[in-house]
Amino acid sequence: MYRVWNFVTNYSLLLISGALIALVWANVNPHSYHDFVEFVIADHFFIGHAHIEDGHVVRTLTLHYLVNDVLMALFFAIAAKEVWEAIILENGSLRGKKALTPLIATLGGMIGPISVYLGLAMLLGPAKFGEVANGWAIPTATDIAFSYLVGRMVFGAGHPAVRFLLLLAIADDAGGLLILAIFYPSGDLAPEWLLLSLGAAVTVFLLFNWLPRRLDRGNQLRPNSTWVRQTLSFWPYAIAGALSWYGFQESGLHPALGLLPIVPTLPHADRAFGIFAEAEQYLTDLLNHTEHLLKHPVEVILFFFGLLNAGVEFSAISAPTWLVLSGLIIGKPAGILLFGWIAARPMGLGLPVGMRVVDLFVVGCVAAIGFTVALFVASVAFDPGPVQDAAKMGALFSFFAAVLALVAGKLAKVERQTV
């Protein structure tokens, strides 16, 4: 496996640092923390939280909106890039029979947490169920970076379960993006605005990807494609991305997903080395070039994401905390084990060479670390207040899944493979 340690470590340390600062700040001086989170950057702006004033819809840009709804679009773009390559490339990790077992296990890793969350919520009674039911998607999340770090600790870098875990996490990201788009709109739906996103994507693809390649047919020097690549670089796609993002905001879909239609339009290489792989720096296609340009900005963005979202008072711990945590640490391992076993044995799809059925349970424990995406879903599933804070605490507590994974690895007698 290619070196990914440095990037993932930086990603994790900055995110954890922001989250820890937020936790301390919110519990020492909650008033100043919330004033910071909701600091108004611009009022009556063209982007921001929508509200009615004098019969008109106006928007206010706060620091929280800037990070969660604008800048986090870059994080989801990187996630979408990995999903897109895994699907579209001939040797993509989510293509063919080899991907079926982790894909089916991923389905279990989403159905299991949803079932546990909603099942336990029903036991709380109809009134409480109605209050917390909308958080059902929070425990479906898997944090790729943290899961990868813990997976390496449990299995070692060379174990096939680590690759299986990465495939599962990528597929989980794809499912999470669909859930956000379909079930968690940010406002009243106005789907006609999606035509702006679609038009931006189609236009930038035709003019700056398809047309240069069309003109270069039969010419190995590819002068038109080279000129576009070297002279215009990513700027046409950045403009298209801004238009697409605005279309998502106005459509009512969550604007953090606004760059997703643009990602498939970028010229890409015919191979990929895997998520966060340093070896991809040697690929000169525009898609990989853009990802590496975004790498360090996204690290900083994730620091601020942790800072602005993890500030929860410990007094907020309540039923949603335990529902989210139960969905992750019970539903994830159980769902991945059950569905993975069904795929590998009754369906006859098998597991990677060197991976056992019991390893599926350990993988499920590792995948129960929801953190980043779980925090994000909690922030859109509930309005700001006690229920949202309690759900966020459950996402933060999912770090304890790392301890469970290490214990499960010992009990399952996992043999670490370093190469």
C-alpha positions as CSV (number, residue, x, y, z in Angstrom):
1,M,0.0,0.0,0.0
2,Y,1.3,3.4,-0.9
3,R,2.1,5.9,1.9
4,V,-0.9,7.8,3.1
5,W,0.1,8.1,6.7
6,N,1.3,11.7,6.6
7,F,-1.8,13.2,5.0
8,V,-4.2,11.3,7.2
9,T,-2.3,12.1,10.3
10,N,-2.3,15.9,9.5
11,Y,-6.0,15.7,8.7
12,S,-6.8,13.9,11.9
13,L,-4.6,16.1,14.2
14,L,-6.1,19.4,12.9
15,L,-9.6,18.1,13.1
16,I,-9.1,16.7,16.6
17,S,-7.4,19.9,17.8
18,G,-10.4,22.0,16.6
19,A,-12.8,19.6,18.3
20,L,-10.9,19.6,21.6
21,I,-10.6,23.4,21.7
22,A,-14.4,23.6,21.0
23,L,-15.3,21.2,23.8
24,V,-13.2,23.1,26.3
25,W,-14.4,26.5,25.2
26,A,-18.1,25.5,25.1
27,N,-17.9,24.1,28.7
28,V,-15.8,26.9,30.1
29,N,-17.6,29.9,28.5
30,P,-20.5,28.7,26.4
31,H,-21.8,32.2,25.7
32,S,-18.7,33.5,24.0
33,Y,-18.3,30.2,22.1
34,H,-21.8,30.4,20.6
35,D,-21.3,34.1,19.8
36,F,-18.1,33.1,17.9
37,V,-19.9,30.3,16.0
38,E,-22.8,32.6,15.0
39,F,-20.6,35.6,14.3
40,V,-22.2,37.5,11.4
41,I,-19.8,38.2,8.6
42,A,-22.3,39.9,6.3
43,D,-26.0,40.7,6.5
44,H,-28.4,40.9,3.6
45,F,-25.9,38.9,1.6
46,F,-26.4,36.7,-1.5
47,I,-25.3,33.6,0.4
48,G,-26.0,32.5,3.9
49,H,-28.9,31.5,6.2
50,A,-32.3,32.4,4.7
51,H,-34.9,34.2,6.7
52,I,-38.0,36.3,6.0
53,E,-37.7,40.1,6.6
54,D,-40.4,42.5,5.6
55,G,-41.9,39.8,3.4
56,H,-38.7,39.1,1.5
57,V,-36.2,36.3,1.7
58,V,-32.8,37.7,2.9
59,R,-29.6,35.8,3.7
60,T,-27.2,36.3,6.5
61,L,-23.6,34.9,6.2
62,T,-22.4,33.6,9.5
63,L,-19.0,32.0,10.3
64,H,-20.8,28.7,10.9
65,Y,-22.5,28.9,7.4
66,L,-19.2,29.8,5.8
67,V,-17.5,26.7,7.1
68,N,-20.3,24.1,7.1
69,D,-22.1,25.1,3.9
70,V,-19.5,26.8,1.8
71,L,-16.0,25.6,2.6
72,M,-17.0,22.0,3.5
73,A,-18.1,21.7,-0.1
74,L,-14.3,21.2,-0.9
75,F,-14.1,18.3,1.6
76,F,-17.1,16.6,0.0
77,A,-15.6,17.3,-3.4
78,I,-12.5,15.3,-2.4
79,A,-14.7,12.5,-1.1
80,A,-16.6,12.5,-4.4
81,K,-13.4,12.4,-6.4
82,E,-12.5,9.2,-4.7
83,V,-15.9,7.7,-5.2
84,W,-16.0,8.8,-8.9
85,E,-12.6,7.2,-9.6
86,A,-13.5,4.0,-7.8
87,I,-16.6,3.7,-10.1
88,I,-15.4,5.1,-13.4
89,L,-11.9,3.8,-13.9
90,E,-11.4,0.4,-15.5
91,N,-9.4,-0.8,-12.4
92,G,-11.7,1.1,-10.0
93,S,-12.1,-0.4,-6.6
94,L,-15.9,-0.3,-6.7
95,R,-16.1,-2.1,-10.1
96,G,-16.7,-5.7,-10.8
97,K,-17.2,-8.7,-8.5
98,K,-14.3,-7.8,-6.2
99,A,-16.4,-4.8,-4.9
100,L,-19.6,-6.7,-4.3
101,T,-18.8,-8.0,-0.8
102,P,-17.7,-4.6,0.6
103,L,-20.6,-2.9,-1.1
104,I,-23.1,-5.4,0.4
105,A,-21.3,-5.0,3.8
106,T,-21.6,-1.3,3.4
107,L,-25.4,-1.7,3.0
108,G,-25.4,-3.6,6.2
109,G,-23.3,-0.9,7.8
110,M,-26.1,1.6,7.0
111,I,-29.2,-0.6,7.7
112,G,-27.8,-1.8,11.0
113,P,-27.3,1.6,12.6
114,I,-30.6,2.9,11.3
115,S,-32.5,-0.1,12.7
116,V,-30.8,0.2,16.1
117,Y,-31.3,4.0,16.3
118,L,-35.0,3.9,15.3
119,G,-35.7,0.7,17.3
120,L,-34.3,2.1,20.5
121,A,-36.0,5.5,19.8
122,M,-39.4,3.7,19.5
123,L,-38.9,2.4,23.1
124,L,-38.8,6.0,24.3
125,G,-42.4,6.6,23.5
126,P,-44.2,8.4,20.6
127,A,-43.4,11.9,21.8
128,K,-39.7,11.3,22.2
129,F,-39.6,9.3,19.0
130,G,-41.0,12.2,17.0
131,E,-38.4,14.5,18.6
132,V,-35.4,12.4,17.7
133,A,-36.5,10.3,14.6
134,N,-34.9,12.7,12.1
135,G,-31.5,11.8,13.3
136,W,-31.7,8.2,11.9
137,A,-28.9,8.9,9.3
138,I,-26.3,10.2,11.8
139,P,-24.9,6.8,12.8
140,T,-24.7,5.6,9.2
141,A,-21.5,7.7,8.8
142,T,-17.9,6.3,8.7
143,D,-15.0,8.7,9.1
144,I,-12.5,7.6,6.4
145,A,-9.4,9.1,7.9
146,F,-9.9,8.0,11.5
147,S,-11.1,4.6,10.5
148,Y,-8.1,4.1,8.3
149,L,-5.7,5.1,11.2
150,V,-7.4,2.7,13.6
151,G,-7.6,0.0,11.0
152,R,-3.8,0.2,10.5
153,M,-3.4,-0.1,14.3
154,V,-5.6,-3.2,14.5
155,F,-4.7,-5.0,11.3
156,G,-1.4,-3.5,10.2
157,A,-0.8,-1.7,6.9
158,G,-0.5,-4.9,4.8
159,H,-3.7,-6.7,5.9
160,P,-6.4,-7.2,3.2
161,A,-9.0,-6.0,5.8
162,V,-7.5,-2.5,5.6
163,R,-8.2,-2.4,1.8
164,F,-11.7,-3.8,2.5
165,L,-12.2,-1.1,5.1
166,L,-11.2,1.6,2.7
167,L,-13.6,0.3,0.0
168,L,-16.4,0.1,2.5
169,A,-15.7,3.7,3.7
170,I,-15.7,5.1,0.2
171,A,-19.0,3.3,-0.6
172,D,-20.3,4.6,2.7
173,D,-19.4,8.1,1.7
174,A,-21.3,7.7,-1.5
175,G,-24.4,6.5,0.4
176,G,-24.0,9.4,2.8
177,L,-23.9,11.9,0.0
178,L,-27.1,10.5,-1.4
179,I,-28.8,10.5,2.0
180,L,-27.9,14.2,2.5
181,A,-29.2,15.1,-0.9
182,I,-32.5,13.3,-0.7
183,F,-33.5,13.4,3.0
184,Y,-31.9,16.5,4.4
185,P,-32.7,19.5,2.2
186,S,-31.6,22.9,3.7
187,G,-34.9,24.7,2.9
188,D,-38.0,24.7,0.7
189,L,-37.2,22.8,-2.5
190,A,-36.9,24.8,-5.7
191,P,-35.6,22.1,-8.1
192,E,-35.5,24.5,-11.1
193,W,-32.3,26.0,-9.6
194,L,-30.6,22.6,-10.2
195,L,-30.7,23.5,-13.9
196,L,-28.0,26.0,-13.1
197,S,-25.8,23.3,-11.6
198,L,-26.6,21.0,-14.5
199,G,-25.9,23.7,-17.1
200,A,-22.6,24.6,-15.5
201,A,-21.5,21.0,-15.4
202,V,-22.5,20.2,-19.0
203,T,-21.0,23.5,-20.3
204,V,-17.6,23.1,-18.6
205,F,-17.4,19.5,-19.6
206,L,-18.2,20.1,-23.3
207,L,-16.0,23.2,-23.7
208,F,-12.9,22.4,-21.6
209,N,-12.8,18.6,-21.6
210,W,-14.7,16.9,-24.5
211,L,-14.1,19.5,-27.2
212,P,-10.2,19.8,-26.8
213,R,-10.0,16.0,-26.8
214,R,-12.3,15.9,-29.9
215,L,-10.0,18.4,-31.7
216,D,-6.9,16.4,-30.8
217,R,-8.1,13.1,-32.3
218,G,-5.3,11.4,-34.1
219,N,-2.7,13.8,-32.8
220,Q,-0.5,12.3,-30.1
221,L,0.8,15.7,-29.1
222,R,-2.7,16.8,-28.0
223,P,-2.0,20.5,-28.5
224,N,-5.6,21.7,-27.6
225,S,-5.9,19.6,-24.5
226,T,-2.4,20.7,-23.4
227,W,-3.2,24.3,-23.9
228,V,-6.4,24.1,-21.9
229,R,-4.6,22.2,-19.2
230,Q,-1.6,24.5,-18.9
231,T,-3.2,27.9,-19.6
232,L,-6.7,27.6,-18.1
233,S,-6.0,24.9,-15.5
234,F,-8.8,24.5,-13.0
235,W,-10.3,28.0,-13.3
236,P,-13.2,27.1,-15.7
237,Y,-14.2,24.3,-13.3
238,A,-13.8,26.7,-10.3
239,I,-16.3,29.1,-12.0
240,A,-18.6,26.2,-12.8
241,G,-18.3,25.0,-9.2
242,A,-19.3,28.4,-7.9
243,L,-22.4,28.4,-10.1
244,S,-23.3,24.9,-9.2
245,W,-22.9,25.6,-5.5
246,Y,-25.2,28.6,-5.8
247,G,-27.7,26.5,-7.7
248,F,-27.7,24.0,-4.8
249,Q,-28.2,26.7,-2.3
250,E,-31.2,28.2,-4.1
251,S,-32.7,24.8,-4.8
252,G,-33.0,23.9,-1.2
253,L,-30.5,21.0,-1.3
254,H,-27.6,21.2,1.1
255,P,-25.1,23.5,-0.6
256,A,-22.1,21.6,0.8
257,L,-22.9,19.1,-1.9
258,G,-22.9,21.8,-4.6
259,L,-19.6,20.8,-6.2
260,L,-20.6,17.2,-6.8
261,P,-21.9,17.7,-10.3
262,I,-18.6,19.3,-11.3
263,V,-16.2,16.6,-10.1
264,P,-17.0,14.1,-12.9
265,T,-16.4,16.8,-15.5
266,L,-12.7,17.2,-14.8
267,P,-10.2,15.3,-17.0
268,H,-8.9,12.3,-15.1
269,A,-6.2,9.7,-15.4
270,D,-6.9,6.1,-16.4
271,R,-5.8,4.8,-13.0
272,A,-5.8,5.7,-9.4
273,F,-3.6,4.7,-6.5
274,G,-6.2,5.0,-3.8
275,I,-7.5,7.6,-1.3
276,F,-5.0,10.1,-0.1
277,A,-2.1,8.1,-1.7
278,E,1.0,10.2,-2.0
279,A,1.8,8.3,-5.3
280,E,-1.0,10.2,-6.9
281,Q,1.1,13.3,-6.9
282,Y,2.9,11.8,-9.9
283,L,-0.4,11.8,-11.9
284,T,-0.7,15.0,-13.9
285,D,-4.3,14.9,-14.8
286,L,-6.4,17.9,-13.8
287,L,-8.6,15.9,-11.4
288,N,-5.6,14.7,-9.3
289,H,-3.9,18.1,-9.6
290,T,-6.9,19.8,-8.2
291,E,-7.2,17.4,-5.4
292,H,-3.6,18.0,-4.3
293,L,-4.2,21.8,-4.5
294,L,-7.1,21.4,-2.1
295,K,-5.3,19.1,0.3
296,H,-3.8,21.6,2.7
297,P,-6.8,24.1,2.5
298,V,-9.1,21.2,3.4
299,E,-7.0,20.3,6.4
300,V,-7.4,23.9,7.7
301,I,-11.1,23.8,6.9
302,L,-11.5,20.6,8.9
303,F,-9.8,22.3,11.9
304,F,-12.5,25.0,11.7
305,F,-15.2,22.5,11.1
306,G,-14.2,20.7,14.4
307,L,-14.0,24.1,16.2
308,L,-17.4,25.3,15.1
309,N,-19.3,22.0,15.4
310,A,-17.9,20.0,18.4
311,G,-18.5,22.7,21.0
312,V,-21.1,20.8,23.1
313,E,-21.7,21.2,26.8
314,F,-21.4,17.9,28.7
315,S,-24.7,18.7,30.3
316,A,-26.3,18.2,26.9
317,I,-25.8,14.4,27.1
318,S,-29.2,12.8,26.8
319,A,-31.2,10.2,24.9
320,P,-30.0,11.3,21.3
321,T,-26.4,10.8,22.5
322,W,-27.0,7.2,23.4
323,L,-29.1,6.6,20.3
324,V,-26.4,7.8,18.0
325,L,-23.7,5.9,19.9
326,S,-25.7,2.7,20.0
327,G,-26.4,2.9,16.3
328,L,-22.6,3.2,15.6
329,I,-21.1,0.8,18.1
330,I,-23.9,-1.9,17.9
331,G,-25.5,-1.4,14.5
332,K,-22.4,-0.9,12.5
333,P,-20.5,-4.0,13.5
334,A,-23.6,-6.2,13.5
335,G,-24.8,-4.9,10.1
336,I,-21.4,-5.3,8.5
337,L,-20.8,-8.8,9.9
338,L,-24.3,-10.0,8.9
339,F,-24.4,-8.6,5.4
340,G,-20.7,-9.3,4.8
341,W,-21.2,-12.9,5.8
342,I,-24.3,-13.2,3.5
343,A,-22.3,-11.9,0.6
344,A,-19.2,-14.0,1.3
345,R,-20.9,-17.3,2.1
346,P,-24.5,-17.8,1.0
347,M,-24.0,-15.6,-2.0
348,G,-20.6,-17.1,-2.7
349,L,-18.9,-13.8,-3.4
350,G,-16.1,-14.6,-1.0
351,L,-13.7,-12.4,1.0
352,P,-10.2,-11.1,0.0
353,V,-7.4,-13.7,0.4
354,G,-6.2,-13.7,4.0
355,M,-9.4,-12.2,5.4
356,R,-11.7,-14.2,7.7
357,V,-15.4,-13.8,8.5
358,V,-14.6,-12.8,12.0
359,D,-12.5,-9.9,10.6
360,L,-15.8,-8.4,9.3
361,F,-16.9,-7.8,12.9
362,V,-13.6,-6.1,13.7
363,V,-13.9,-4.0,10.5
364,G,-17.4,-3.0,11.7
365,C,-16.0,-1.9,15.0
366,V,-13.4,0.3,13.2
367,A,-16.1,1.7,10.8
368,A,-18.2,2.7,13.9
369,I,-16.0,5.8,14.2
370,G,-18.5,8.3,12.7
371,F,-17.0,11.6,13.9
372,T,-16.6,14.1,10.9
373,V,-19.6,13.1,8.8
374,A,-21.7,12.1,11.8
375,L,-21.1,15.6,13.2
376,F,-22.1,17.1,9.9
377,V,-25.3,15.1,9.6
378,A,-26.2,16.0,13.1
379,S,-25.9,19.7,12.3
380,V,-28.4,19.3,9.4
381,A,-30.7,16.7,10.9
382,F,-31.7,18.9,13.9
383,D,-32.2,22.6,14.5
384,P,-29.7,24.2,16.9
385,G,-30.6,23.3,20.4
386,P,-30.5,20.5,23.0
387,V,-31.4,17.7,20.7
388,Q,-28.7,18.6,18.2
389,D,-26.1,19.1,20.9
390,A,-26.9,15.7,22.4
391,A,-26.7,14.0,19.0
392,K,-23.3,15.7,18.3
393,M,-22.1,14.3,21.6
394,G,-22.9,10.8,20.4
395,A,-20.9,11.5,17.3
396,L,-17.9,12.6,19.4
397,F,-18.2,9.6,21.7
398,S,-17.9,7.4,18.7
399,F,-14.1,7.7,19.2
400,F,-14.6,5.0,21.8
401,A,-15.2,2.6,18.9
402,A,-11.4,2.7,18.4
403,V,-10.9,1.1,21.8
404,L,-13.6,-1.5,21.0
405,A,-11.9,-2.2,17.7
406,L,-8.5,-2.8,19.4
407,V,-10.1,-5.1,22.0
408,A,-12.1,-6.9,19.2
409,G,-8.9,-7.4,17.2
410,K,-7.2,-9.0,20.3
411,L,-10.2,-11.3,21.0
412,A,-10.4,-12.3,17.3
413,K,-6.7,-13.0,17.3
414,V,-6.0,-10.7,14.3
415,E,-2.5,-11.2,13.0
416,R,-1.1,-7.8,12.1
417,Q,0.5,-7.6,8.7
418,T,2.9,-4.8,8.1
419,V,3.6,-5.4,4.5
